[in-house]
Protein backbone atom coordinates (compact mmCIF):
# COMPACT_ATOMS: atom_id res chain seq x y z
CA UNK A 1 0.00 0.00 0.00
CA UNK A 2 1.32 3.43 -0.94
CA UNK A 3 1.69 6.04 1.79
CA UNK A 4 3.28 8.87 -0.20
CA UNK A 5 0.52 11.32 0.69
CA UNK A 6 -1.85 11.39 3.65
CA UNK A 7 -4.57 14.00 3.14
CA UNK A 8 -6.06 15.28 6.39
CA UNK A 9 -9.67 16.46 6.18
CA UNK A 10 -12.05 17.61 8.94
CA UNK A 11 -14.24 14.72 10.01
CA UNK A 12 -17.26 16.97 10.32
CA UNK A 13 -17.21 18.50 6.83
CA UNK A 14 -19.11 16.36 4.30
CA UNK A 15 -18.14 18.47 1.29
CA UNK A 16 -14.44 18.30 2.09
CA UNK A 17 -14.65 14.55 2.75
CA UNK A 18 -16.23 13.97 -0.65
CA UNK A 19 -13.61 16.13 -2.34
CA UNK A 20 -10.76 14.38 -0.54
CA UNK A 21 -12.00 10.92 -1.52
CA UNK A 22 -12.05 12.03 -5.16
CA UNK A 23 -8.44 13.26 -4.95
CA UNK A 24 -5.11 11.60 -5.76
CA UNK A 25 -4.19 11.09 -2.09
CA UNK A 26 -2.83 7.67 -1.22
CA UNK A 27 -4.57 7.87 2.17
CA UNK A 28 -7.48 10.07 3.20
CA UNK A 29 -7.67 10.65 6.96
CA UNK A 30 -10.90 11.96 8.51
CA UNK A 31 -9.79 14.03 11.47
CA UNK A 32 -11.71 14.06 14.75
CA UNK A 33 -8.86 15.75 16.63
CA UNK A 34 -7.41 19.19 15.78
CA UNK A 35 -9.67 19.79 12.76
CA UNK A 36 -12.85 19.25 14.79
CA UNK A 37 -13.96 21.76 17.43
CA UNK A 38 -14.99 20.38 20.84
CA UNK A 39 -18.65 21.19 20.31
CA UNK A 40 -18.63 19.34 16.98
CA UNK A 41 -17.01 16.07 18.10
CA UNK A 42 -20.24 14.10 18.40
CA UNK A 43 -21.63 15.21 15.06
CA UNK A 44 -18.26 14.61 13.38
CA UNK A 45 -18.23 11.01 14.62
CA UNK A 46 -21.59 10.45 12.92
CA UNK A 47 -20.23 11.92 9.69
CA UNK A 48 -17.16 9.68 9.85
CA UNK A 49 -19.42 6.67 10.35
CA UNK A 50 -21.50 7.71 7.34
CA UNK A 51 -18.39 8.20 5.18
CA UNK A 52 -16.99 4.79 6.13
CA UNK A 53 -20.29 3.06 5.37
CA UNK A 54 -21.47 4.92 2.28
CA UNK A 55 -18.62 6.74 0.51
CA UNK A 56 -16.38 5.25 -2.18
CA UNK A 57 -12.83 5.09 -0.81
CA UNK A 58 -11.42 3.86 -4.13
CA UNK A 59 -9.51 1.01 -2.55
CA UNK A 60 -7.89 3.14 0.15
CA UNK A 61 -7.88 2.06 3.80
CA UNK A 62 -10.81 3.65 5.61
CA UNK A 63 -8.97 5.92 8.00
CA UNK A 64 -9.75 8.37 10.78
CA UNK A 65 -7.80 10.13 13.53
CA UNK A 66 -9.11 9.85 17.07
CA UNK A 67 -8.47 12.34 19.84
CA UNK A 68 -5.54 12.01 22.22
CA UNK A 69 -5.08 9.97 25.38
CA UNK A 70 -5.29 13.09 27.54
CA UNK A 71 -8.80 14.04 26.38
CA UNK A 72 -12.34 13.01 27.27
CA UNK A 73 -13.14 12.17 23.63
CA UNK A 74 -10.81 9.34 22.69
CA UNK A 75 -12.77 6.41 24.06
CA UNK A 76 -15.96 7.59 22.37
CA UNK A 77 -14.11 8.08 19.08
CA UNK A 78 -12.94 4.48 19.13
CA UNK A 79 -16.06 2.79 20.49
CA UNK A 80 -18.71 4.83 18.67
CA UNK A 81 -17.03 4.89 15.27
CA UNK A 82 -16.06 1.21 15.30
CA UNK A 83 -19.42 0.01 16.59
CA UNK A 84 -21.29 2.39 14.30
CA UNK A 85 -19.45 1.04 11.26
CA UNK A 86 -19.56 -2.57 12.51
CA UNK A 87 -15.78 -2.50 12.62
CA UNK A 88 -15.37 -1.49 8.96
CA UNK A 89 -12.52 0.95 9.70
CA UNK A 90 -9.12 -0.17 8.39
CA UNK A 91 -6.71 2.31 9.94
CA UNK A 92 -6.68 4.66 12.94
CA UNK A 93 -4.25 7.52 13.42
CA UNK A 94 -3.35 7.89 17.11
CA UNK A 95 -2.14 11.38 18.12
CA UNK A 96 0.28 12.37 20.85
CA UNK A 97 1.43 8.90 21.88
CA UNK A 98 3.72 9.09 24.92
CA UNK A 99 4.73 5.48 25.45
CA UNK A 100 4.22 1.94 24.22
CA UNK A 101 1.77 1.03 26.99
CA UNK A 102 -0.78 3.53 25.70
CA UNK A 103 -0.62 2.05 22.22
CA UNK A 104 -0.88 -1.47 23.58
CA UNK A 105 -3.97 -0.44 25.54
CA UNK A 106 -5.66 0.75 22.36
CA UNK A 107 -4.77 -2.51 20.66
CA UNK A 108 -6.45 -4.50 23.44
CA UNK A 109 -9.64 -2.44 23.08
CA UNK A 110 -9.62 -2.84 19.30
CA UNK A 111 -9.27 -6.60 19.60
CA UNK A 112 -12.35 -6.75 21.82
CA UNK A 113 -14.41 -4.78 19.29
CA UNK A 114 -13.08 -6.90 16.42
CA UNK A 115 -14.19 -10.03 18.28
CA UNK A 116 -17.65 -8.51 18.78
CA UNK A 117 -18.13 -8.09 15.02
CA UNK A 118 -16.17 -11.12 13.86
CA UNK A 119 -13.45 -9.11 12.15
CA UNK A 120 -10.36 -11.21 11.47
CA UNK A 121 -8.03 -8.64 9.86
CA UNK A 122 -6.55 -6.38 12.59
CA UNK A 123 -7.23 -2.66 12.33
CA UNK A 124 -3.96 -0.84 11.66
CA UNK A 125 -2.49 1.93 13.80
CA UNK A 126 -0.53 4.93 12.56
CA UNK A 127 1.03 6.44 15.69
CA UNK A 128 2.01 10.10 15.86
CA UNK A 129 5.19 11.12 17.65
CA UNK A 130 4.44 14.66 18.79
CA UNK A 131 6.20 15.15 22.13
CA UNK A 132 9.60 14.90 23.74
CA UNK A 133 8.38 11.90 25.74
CA UNK A 134 6.98 10.23 22.65
CA UNK A 135 10.32 10.65 20.89
CA UNK A 136 12.18 9.04 23.78
CA UNK A 137 9.93 5.99 23.48
CA UNK A 138 9.46 5.93 19.71
CA UNK A 139 11.53 2.74 19.29
CA UNK A 140 9.36 0.88 21.81
CA UNK A 141 6.19 2.28 20.25
CA UNK A 142 7.26 1.08 16.80
CA UNK A 143 7.54 -2.55 17.92
CA UNK A 144 4.90 -2.75 20.69
CA UNK A 145 2.19 -4.35 18.56
CA UNK A 146 1.81 -5.75 15.01
CA UNK A 147 -1.03 -3.29 14.44
CA UNK A 148 1.46 -0.41 14.32
CA UNK A 149 2.21 0.13 10.63
CA UNK A 150 3.57 3.69 10.68
CA UNK A 151 5.12 6.40 12.83
CA UNK A 152 4.17 9.95 11.91
CA UNK A 153 6.07 13.05 13.00
CA UNK A 154 4.01 15.93 14.40
CA UNK A 155 6.30 18.99 14.27
CA UNK A 156 3.94 21.59 15.74
CA UNK A 157 3.15 19.86 19.01
CA UNK A 158 6.66 18.46 19.22
CA UNK A 159 8.14 21.96 19.05
CA UNK A 160 5.96 23.08 21.95
CA UNK A 161 6.78 19.98 23.98
CA UNK A 162 10.53 20.18 23.40
CA UNK A 163 10.85 23.94 23.99
CA UNK A 164 11.70 24.81 20.39
CA UNK A 165 10.96 28.44 19.48
CA UNK A 166 7.62 28.70 17.68
CA UNK A 167 7.29 28.39 13.93
CA UNK A 168 4.52 27.59 11.50
CA UNK A 169 3.86 23.89 11.19
CA UNK A 170 6.59 22.42 9.05
CA UNK A 171 7.99 25.84 8.19
CA UNK A 172 11.23 27.64 8.85
CA UNK A 173 11.29 31.06 10.46
CA UNK A 174 13.83 33.54 11.84
CA UNK A 175 14.84 31.14 14.59
CA UNK A 176 16.00 28.64 12.01
CA UNK A 177 18.35 31.20 10.52
CA UNK A 178 20.08 31.40 13.91
CA UNK A 179 20.64 27.63 13.97
CA UNK A 180 23.28 26.26 11.57
CA UNK A 181 21.38 23.11 10.71
CA UNK A 182 17.97 21.57 10.15
CA UNK A 183 15.91 22.06 13.32
CA UNK A 184 13.98 18.82 12.82
CA UNK A 185 16.96 16.63 11.94
CA UNK A 186 17.26 14.81 15.25
CA UNK A 187 13.57 13.94 15.83
CA UNK A 188 13.00 13.06 12.18
CA UNK A 189 16.11 10.90 11.99
CA UNK A 190 15.21 9.05 15.17
CA UNK A 191 11.62 8.43 14.04
CA UNK A 192 12.77 7.24 10.62
CA UNK A 193 15.33 4.85 12.06
CA UNK A 194 12.85 3.49 14.60
CA UNK A 195 10.28 2.90 11.86
CA UNK A 196 12.68 1.20 9.48
CA UNK A 197 14.12 -0.96 12.25
CA UNK A 198 10.59 -2.16 12.97
CA UNK A 199 9.77 -2.68 9.28
CA UNK A 200 7.04 -0.03 9.23
CA UNK A 201 6.53 3.32 7.46
CA UNK A 202 7.80 6.74 8.49
CA UNK A 203 5.54 9.66 7.54
CA UNK A 204 6.43 13.33 7.84
CA UNK A 205 4.08 15.98 9.18
CA UNK A 206 2.37 18.76 7.21
CA UNK A 207 3.71 21.89 5.54
CA UNK A 208 1.34 24.66 6.56
CA UNK A 209 1.83 27.15 3.71
CA UNK A 210 -0.23 25.12 1.25
CA UNK A 211 0.21 27.65 -1.58
CA UNK A 212 4.02 27.58 -1.27
CA UNK A 213 4.60 24.55 -3.48
CA UNK A 214 8.35 25.07 -3.83
CA UNK A 215 8.74 25.20 -0.07
CA UNK A 216 6.61 22.09 0.14
CA UNK A 217 8.82 20.30 -2.38
CA UNK A 218 11.93 21.18 -0.39
CA UNK A 219 10.29 19.93 2.80
CA UNK A 220 9.20 16.68 1.13
CA UNK A 221 12.60 16.01 -0.41
CA UNK A 222 14.30 16.67 2.93
CA UNK A 223 12.01 14.11 4.54
CA UNK A 224 12.72 11.66 1.74
CA UNK A 225 16.46 12.17 2.25
CA UNK A 226 15.98 11.21 5.91
CA UNK A 227 14.25 7.96 4.94
CA UNK A 228 10.61 8.99 5.20
CA UNK A 229 8.08 7.21 3.02
CA UNK A 230 5.48 9.94 2.76
CA UNK A 231 4.10 13.20 4.08
CA UNK A 232 0.87 14.67 5.39
CA UNK A 233 -1.03 17.13 3.23
CA UNK A 234 -3.57 19.66 4.44
CA UNK A 235 -4.86 20.73 1.01
CA UNK A 236 -5.48 18.81 -2.23
CA UNK A 237 -3.19 21.23 -4.11
CA UNK A 238 -0.25 19.75 -2.20
CA UNK A 239 -0.84 16.19 -3.38
CA UNK A 240 0.87 16.29 -6.77
CA UNK A 241 4.09 17.69 -5.31
CA UNK A 242 4.17 15.22 -2.43
CA UNK A 243 3.29 12.21 -4.57
CA UNK A 244 6.04 13.14 -7.02
CA UNK A 245 8.64 13.65 -4.27
CA UNK A 246 8.03 10.19 -2.80
CA UNK A 247 7.71 8.30 -6.10
CA UNK A 248 10.95 6.51 -7.08
CA UNK A 249 12.45 7.62 -10.39
Residue, then its C-alpha position, 0 to 999 in steps of 0.5 A: x500500500x502506498x503512503x506517499x501522501x496522507x490527506x487530512x480532512x475535517x471529520x465533520x465537513x461532508x463536502x471536504x470529505x467527498x472532495x478528498x476521496x475524489x483526490x489523488x491522495x494515497x490515504x485520506x484521513x478523517x480528522x476528529x482531533x485538531x480539525x474538529x472543534x470540541x462542540x462538533x465532536x459528536x456530530x463529526x463522529x456520525x459523519x465519519x461513520x456515514x463516510x466509512x459506510x457509504x462513501x467510495x474510498x477507491x480502494x484506500x484504507x478507511x482511516x480516521x484520527x481519534x483524539x488524544x489519550x489526555x482528552x475526554x473524547x478518545x474512548x468515544x471516538x474508538x467505540x462509537x465509530x467502530x461500533x457504528x461502522x460494525x468495525x469497517x474501519x481499516x486504519x486509525x491515526x493515534x495522536x500524541x502517543x507518549x509510550x508503548x503502553x498507551x498504544x498497547x492499551x488501544x490494541x487490546x480495546x480494538x481486539x475486543x471490538x473486532x471479536x464482537x463483530x467477527x473481524x479477522x483482519x486487525x485494524x492498523x495503527x498509525x502512531x504520531x510522535x508529537x512530544x519529547x516523551x513520545x520521541x524518547x519511546x518511539x523505538x518501543x512504540x514502533x515494535x509494541x504491537x503488530x497493528x502499528x504500521x507507521x510512525x508519523x512526526x508531528x512537528x507543531x506539538x513536538x516543538x511546543x513539547x521540546x521547547x523549540x521556538x515557535x514556527x509555523x507547522x513544518x515551516x522555517x522562520x527567523x529562529x531557524x536562521x540562527x541555527x546552523x542546521x535543520x531544526x527537525x533533523x534529530x527527531x525526524x532521523x530518530x523516528x525514521x530509524x525506529x520505523x525502518x528498524x521495525x519494518x514499518x513506514x515513516x511519515x512526515x508531518x504537514x507543511x502549513x503554507x499550502x500555496x508555497x509549493x516550492x517550499x513544500x517540495x523542499x520539505x518533502x525532499x528533505x524528509x525523503x532524504x531522511x528515509x521517510x516514506x510519505x508526508x501529510x497534506x492539508x490541502x489537495x493542491x499539495x498532493x501532486x508535489x508530495x506524490x512526485x517527491x516520494x515516487x521513485x524515479 
